[in-house]
Amino acid sequence: MAVIRILPHPEYCPQGAEVQAPSGTSICEALLDNGIKIEHACDMSCACTTCHVIVREGFNSLNEMDENEEDMLDRAWGLEPNSRLSCQAIVDHKDLVVEIPKYSINHAKENH
């Protein structure tokens, strides 16, 4: 089981948070399962970029990015070399440090 440390985000977790994630779980699922309501407008089907995160530590322990995710990430606000769609980034056993960008491309939020 890995620990995901989420850096403070003004809306989703102002104080930051630490959650445990079983191997094989996506970052998005781990956050949602622990009460961090990250956006995921496409219901985790890799069809949007609202769940975009920046993996500050542990990036190389995640599964490889496929071409579809790479194409979607090109549309993400604030893209960095260690960006991932949290719905596609599968946790292994290594701990992670994740930053949720302040903004997404969504102008309106869904009630998930």
trRosetta pair geometry for C-beta under 8 A, 3 or more apart (Angstrom, degrees):
i j d omega theta_ij theta_ji phi_ij phi_ji
1 20 5.2 15 164 -176 122 106
1 21 6.7 159 -164 75 76 36
1 22 5.5 -44 -109 -100 85 50
1 23 7.0 -113 -89 -23 37 76
1 93 7.4 28 31 -134 13 70
2 20 7.3 153 82 -156 40 57
2 21 5.2 -24 66 64 89 92
2 23 6.9 100 -13 -75 99 67
2 58 7.7 116 -165 -160 136 154
2 61 7.9 149 -107 124 148 144
2 91 5.0 -142 41 177 138 119
2 92 6.7 83 -49 82 137 45
2 93 5.7 169 -64 -168 93 24
2 94 5.9 14 -115 76 123 28
2 95 5.4 174 -165 -90 86 42
2 96 6.3 50 155 -4 130 91
3 18 5.7 -3 -176 -172 107 104
3 19 7.3 155 -156 79 59 34
3 20 5.9 -37 -99 -98 64 63
3 21 7.6 148 -106 18 16 81
3 95 4.6 -4 57 -123 84 104
3 96 7.6 -164 95 34 50 62
4 18 7.1 161 81 -153 47 53
4 19 5.2 -15 58 62 97 86
4 20 7.7 165 15 -101 78 13
4 21 5.4 41 -16 -9 115 125
4 27 6.5 143 -124 -135 154 86
4 30 5.7 100 12 123 147 144
4 31 7.4 -86 102 -67 147 79
4 91 7.1 -85 -60 -104 115 137
4 95 7.3 -175 -78 -161 35 64
4 96 4.7 -7 -117 65 75 104
4 97 7.8 159 -164 -91 55 22
4 98 5.8 1 -174 3 103 122
5 16 7.0 10 177 173 83 113
5 17 7.5 178 -154 93 48 44
5 18 5.0 -19 -103 -101 70 84
5 95 7.2 36 -9 173 96 106
5 96 7.0 -166 28 96 67 55
5 97 4.8 -19 68 -110 104 71
5 98 7.1 160 80 22 49 71
6 9 7.1 -52 157 -6 107 110
6 12 7.6 -87 159 111 142 117
6 13 5.5 70 106 57 129 150
6 16 5.8 176 92 -160 68 64
6 17 4.6 8 48 55 112 85
6 18 7.4 -164 16 -77 74 33
6 19 7.2 29 -14 4 111 102
6 31 6.9 90 -75 -112 143 108
6 36 6.3 127 -10 -125 174 164
6 98 5.4 -29 -106 72 65 96
6 99 7.7 132 -161 -97 60 29
6 100 6.7 14 -162 -16 108 103
7 16 5.6 -46 -159 -114 25 107
7 56 7.0 62 -34 -2 130 146
7 97 6.8 59 -46 177 96 91
7 98 7.0 -146 4 91 83 43
7 99 4.6 -10 38 -100 129 78
7 100 7.6 -165 61 17 83 67
8 13 6.6 -126 -132 106 46 78
8 14 5.9 15 -159 178 99 32
8 15 6.1 -77 -107 171 102 7
8 16 4.2 -61 -61 -52 68 82
9 12 4.4 10 87 45 131 96
9 13 5.4 60 41 47 92 69
9 14 7.1 -86 77 -80 45 36
9 16 7.9 109 0 -89 65 52
9 99 7.7 140 -71 -165 101 61
9 100 4.6 -11 -82 64 151 112
9 102 7.2 -177 -147 -98 86 57
10 14 5.9 33 -140 -104 34 84
10 102 7.0 38 18 -131 110 93
11 14 7.7 97 -18 -62 8 81
12 31 8.0 -2 174 -179 133 127
12 36 5.4 57 170 -167 106 88
12 37 6.3 -151 -130 58 88 63
12 38 6.0 33 -129 -80 148 63
12 100 5.7 0 39 70 148 161
13 16 5.9 71 127 -125 111 11
13 17 4.4 -79 -163 -16 152 113
13 36 5.4 -29 -47 -119 120 110
13 100 7.9 106 28 20 98 133
17 34 7.2 156 151 128 138 127
17 36 6.1 -157 50 -71 156 128
19 30 5.6 145 113 159 130 98
19 31 6.6 164 30 -99 160 45
19 33 7.6 130 -177 79 138 89
19 34 3.9 -132 -122 -9 133 173
19 36 7.1 -111 -38 -2 143 126
20 30 7.8 -134 102 -155 31 112
20 34 7.9 137 38 -79 57 136
21 25 4.8 -138 -175 72 97 130
21 27 7.4 -33 -111 -110 167 46
21 29 7.9 113 -138 88 110 87
21 30 3.6 -26 -100 -112 118 139
21 91 4.6 63 117 51 130 173
22 25 5.1 95 64 -19 74 120
22 91 7.5 122 89 84 34 123
23 91 6.1 -128 -120 108 41 83
23 92 5.7 18 -132 -158 99 34
23 93 5.6 -18 -80 -65 120 69
24 90 6.3 -15 -144 -171 29 112
24 91 7.2 -42 27 66 22 76
25 29 5.0 -124 -174 83 92 122
25 30 5.1 104 128 -59 127 94
25 33 7.8 -53 -165 6 141 145
25 90 7.1 147 77 -149 23 68
25 91 5.3 -8 66 35 76 116
26 29 4.5 96 56 6 85 101
26 30 6.9 -149 92 -6 45 86
26 44 6.9 143 69 -151 162 128
26 86 6.4 108 156 151 100 63
26 87 5.4 27 163 -156 154 33
26 88 6.7 38 -132 -20 123 7
26 89 6.1 102 -155 67 78 54
26 90 5.7 -52 -91 -92 60 58
26 91 7.2 151 -133 -8 12 86
27 30 5.7 -58 -150 37 32 113
27 31 6.4 30 155 -18 67 106
27 53 6.1 -100 122 33 150 154
27 55 8.0 -128 -78 -86 157 105
27 84 7.2 101 17 97 143 125
27 86 3.9 -98 86 -155 109 89
27 87 7.8 -85 59 -51 78 23
27 89 4.7 6 -2 80 115 111
27 91 6.4 122 -69 -53 65 99
27 96 7.2 -86 -106 97 114 163
27 98 6.3 145 -159 -100 136 158
28 31 6.0 -57 -150 36 29 108
28 32 6.3 23 157 -13 65 110
28 38 6.1 -122 -134 80 75 132
28 40 5.6 96 -165 -88 134 135
28 44 5.7 176 99 -104 149 112
28 51 4.9 -2 -98 -167 125 144
28 85 7.9 -16 -41 150 127 70
28 86 3.9 125 -57 117 82 100
28 87 4.2 -6 7 -79 153 60
28 89 7.8 117 -14 45 83 86
29 32 5.9 -59 -144 42 29 108
29 33 5.9 31 158 -22 66 111
29 44 7.4 47 -59 -112 86 157
29 87 7.8 93 -31 -126 78 61
30 33 5.8 -55 -143 37 26 112
30 34 6.5 4 161 -1 60 114
30 91 6.4 53 -39 -22 144 145
31 34 6.2 -78 -153 48 27 97
31 36 4.0 -75 -175 76 89 114
31 37 8.0 -158 139 -47 100 11
31 38 4.9 37 112 -4 147 122
31 86 6.8 -2 7 165 132 148
32 35 8.0 84 -173 -38 29 11
32 36 6.9 -89 -71 69 29 65
32 37 6.9 65 -116 -111 71 45
32 38 6.7 -93 -61 37 80 89
32 40 7.4 -43 -63 1 133 142
32 112 7.9 -64 -125 128 125 121
37 112 6.9 160 -163 76 97 96
38 51 5.6 78 138 -130 117 80
38 53 7.7 -27 -144 -64 149 110
38 86 6.3 -7 128 60 158 156
38 100 6.1 -139 -115 -118 108 137
39 50 3.8 -91 123 160 117 111
39 51 6.0 -145 89 -72 66 60
39 104 5.8 -106 56 8 150 167
39 106 6.1 -143 -172 12 158 152
39 109 6.4 -109 -105 -132 114 94
39 110 7.4 109 -146 37 88 89
39 112 7.6 132 -139 13 45 134
40 43 6.4 88 132 -99 100 19
40 44 5.4 1 -179 -55 131 74
40 50 6.1 -175 -94 90 21 109
40 51 4.6 31 -95 -64 79 121
40 86 7.7 -93 -89 73 107 105
40 87 5.9 117 -136 -66 116 123
40 112 6.2 66 55 -88 88 176
41 48 4.9 -28 67 64 107 167
41 50 4.4 93 0 7 101 153
41 106 6.1 162 -47 -90 142 131
41 110 5.4 131 -117 1 76 131
42 45 4.7 -109 143 45 105 91
42 46 7.1 -107 101 41 143 16
42 47 3.8 174 -146 59 151 96
42 48 4.2 167 -26 7 116 103
42 50 7.4 155 -1 26 83 110
42 87 7.8 -127 73 25 99 170
43 112 7.9 175 -93 -120 68 124
44 51 7.2 31 -97 -16 69 162
44 87 3.7 -172 -137 -145 78 129
45 87 7.5 -30 1 142 22 150
46 68 5.5 66 143 127 135 119
46 69 5.8 -75 -144 -82 122 75
46 72 6.0 -153 -179 -16 76 158
46 85 6.2 116 -117 101 76 160
46 87 6.3 -152 -64 94 66 117
46 88 5.4 64 -89 -66 111 122
47 72 7.4 -141 -135 -108 11 135
48 51 7.7 95 90 6 91 82
48 72 7.1 85 118 -160 6 122
48 105 7.7 -147 -176 63 93 117
48 106 7.9 48 171 -65 135 100
49 52 4.8 19 173 -45 86 116
49 72 5.6 173 -72 160 89 93
49 73 6.6 128 -117 -108 117 37
49 75 5.2 -167 -20 90 142 93
49 76 4.0 -154 -176 -88 142 81
49 77 7.5 146 115 6 130 67
49 85 6.5 -106 -128 -100 59 102
49 104 6.7 -179 107 -161 82 96
49 105 5.8 62 66 12 110 121
50 104 4.8 66 -132 173 62 152
50 105 7.0 -104 -78 48 69 80
50 106 5.1 38 -106 -32 114 125
51 85 5.6 69 82 -169 97 74
51 86 4.3 -111 155 43 105 98
51 87 5.0 85 75 -23 157 95
52 73 7.1 125 -116 -125 109 75
52 76 4.2 127 -100 -143 154 132
52 77 7.3 162 61 47 154 67
52 78 7.5 143 123 68 137 95
52 79 7.7 -80 -162 -91 141 67
52 83 6.1 -7 -167 -169 100 111
52 84 7.5 161 -148 87 56 34
52 85 6.0 -45 -91 -103 57 58
52 86 7.2 169 -120 -12 5 86
52 101 6.0 -6 101 14 106 123
52 104 6.4 155 32 -118 108 95
53 83 7.2 159 86 -150 37 63
53 84 6.0 -19 65 65 84 80
53 85 7.8 102 19 -147 77 15
53 86 4.6 66 -3 -63 121 105
53 89 7.3 -91 55 21 116 150
53 98 5.0 -5 173 -170 134 109
53 99 6.5 150 -169 74 78 46
53 100 5.6 -45 -111 -96 87 58
53 101 7.4 -162 -117 -10 35 79
54 78 7.5 -78 -50 130 124 109
54 80 5.2 38 -124 43 119 130
54 82 5.8 75 -167 93 75 89
54 83 5.4 -40 -99 -94 69 67
54 84 7.9 140 -107 19 24 69
54 98 7.1 143 74 -161 48 58
54 99 4.4 -17 62 62 101 102
54 101 6.5 91 -16 -57 106 86
55 58 6.2 -100 178 74 112 77
55 59 4.2 136 102 -89 125 82
55 62 6.8 -108 -96 -20 170 139
55 82 5.0 -115 62 160 78 104
55 83 7.6 156 9 -111 78 16
55 84 5.8 29 -21 7 116 117
55 89 7.0 -179 -58 -155 132 157
55 96 6.1 -61 -147 -161 100 111
55 97 7.4 113 -170 76 56 56
55 98 5.7 -29 -107 -104 59 75
56 82 7.1 120 -86 108 29 145
56 97 4.3 -58 71 102 104 105
56 98 6.8 -171 13 -90 87 18
56 99 5.7 75 -35 -16 114 104
57 95 7.3 2 112 109 114 84
57 96 6.3 164 86 -156 73 41
57 97 3.8 52 29 22 102 107
58 61 4.9 -45 -174 28 81 120
58 62 7.2 91 135 -33 84 88
58 94 4.9 173 -138 122 107 111
58 95 6.0 -136 -73 98 142 45
58 96 3.8 -115 66 -101 147 65
58 97 6.6 135 10 15 105 63
59 62 6.3 -53 -170 13 40 112
59 82 4.6 -89 -94 -146 149 108
59 84 7.7 173 -137 -31 87 122
61 91 7.9 18 118 -157 107 51
61 92 4.6 -126 166 43 96 123
61 93 7.5 -112 -172 54 131 53
61 94 3.6 -123 -107 43 168 134
61 96 7.3 -135 61 -75 122 93
62 84 6.5 -49 131 -92 169 163
62 89 4.8 -33 -154 -162 141 90
62 90 6.3 130 -160 59 77 53
62 91 7.1 -38 -108 -94 78 35
62 92 6.9 -152 -92 -9 30 97
62 96 7.8 57 -59 -97 102 132
63 88 7.9 -112 73 154 116 72
63 89 7.0 177 42 -149 86 42
63 90 4.2 36 -7 44 123 108
63 92 7.8 145 -47 -51 66 97
65 69 4.7 -123 -164 86 91 128
65 70 5.5 107 137 -58 121 86
65 73 7.7 -20 -162 -14 143 143
65 84 6.8 -142 -88 -120 114 90
65 88 7.1 71 -128 125 72 128
66 69 5.3 96 56 11 69 101
66 70 7.2 -129 103 -5 36 92
66 88 7.4 -116 26 -171 94 134
67 70 5.5 -54 -147 37 34 114
67 71 6.3 35 155 -20 67 105
68 71 5.8 -55 -150 35 30 111
68 72 6.5 26 153 -16 64 107
69 72 5.7 -56 -146 39 33 109
69 73 6.1 37 156 -25 67 106
69 84 7.4 -2 173 -154 131 70
69 85 5.4 -135 -144 20 100 119
69 88 4.7 -158 -98 110 134 168
70 73 5.8 -54 -147 32 28 114
70 74 7.2 43 152 -31 58 95
71 74 6.0 -43 -165 12 35 116
72 75 6.1 -62 -173 31 46 108
72 76 7.4 59 136 -41 70 96
72 85 6.2 13 97 -55 130 140
73 76 5.1 -32 -157 -1 53 122
73 79 6.1 111 163 -124 87 119
73 83 5.7 143 -157 109 122 118
73 84 7.5 -54 -96 -126 132 25
73 85 6.4 -126 -74 -39 90 92
74 79 7.2 11 -126 -89 27 163
75 105 6.5 -20 148 -46 94 160
76 79 4.8 115 77 -74 99 92
76 83 6.2 177 84 169 153 148
76 85 7.8 -154 -71 -78 135 81
76 101 7.8 138 168 11 106 155
76 104 7.7 -53 -150 -142 76 72
76 105 7.0 -121 -130 -25 37 112
77 101 6.3 174 94 132 92 152
77 103 5.1 -68 117 102 152 98
77 104 5.9 176 29 -140 122 25
77 105 5.5 169 -28 -58 104 72
78 83 7.8 151 110 -95 73 134
78 101 4.4 155 66 -134 148 141
78 102 7.7 116 -48 36 160 76
78 103 6.8 130 -20 59 124 89
79 83 5.1 -90 -148 2 63 162
80 83 4.9 129 52 -40 66 97
84 88 6.7 -139 176 74 95 91
84 89 4.0 67 144 -65 145 129
85 88 4.5 52 78 19 103 108
85 89 6.7 172 78 -20 48 90
86 89 5.6 -55 -132 34 37 112
86 98 7.6 70 -104 -162 115 144
91 96 6.9 -104 -120 -14 99 134
101 104 6.7 125 82 -72 110 66
106 109 6.2 86 135 -85 136 57
